[in-house]
Amino acid sequence: MTTTQRILDLAAAAPARHGEDLVLLLSEVNELYQQGLQDLRRDVAARFDRLSNAELMIAADTAGMPCDAFQDRDEVILLLALVEWELTPAAMAYTEMAEAAARRGICLLREE
């Protein structure tokens, strides 16, 4: 099963979960979200590998992610991957799930 399919399946199960069950589900989906983003970051890095830094900055600007000339290449690659990732069904499902959980008082951030 792909990361995307697993996120979509877990997001579909979320409305029926409550309390600690929902926190655990949200935590699992968050890990999958991060994994998907890192996988895509590697793909984006390979795709833009041959571009100069100036060309990379132009690509970021074109993608709607203006960058500062002082940002390092890895950061710009991550920003490009994030722009692309946020448009995937998996990322949209995660965002919707996290927002719905927050409306129910559930959040991964906890006070200690």
Buried (B, 14 or more C-beta within 10 A) or exposed (E): EEBBEBBBEBBEBBEEBEEEEBBEBBEEBBEBBEEBBEEBBEEBBEBBEEBEEEEBBEBBEEBEBEBEEEBEBEEBBBBBBBBBBEEBEBBBBBEEBBEBBEEBEBEEEEEE
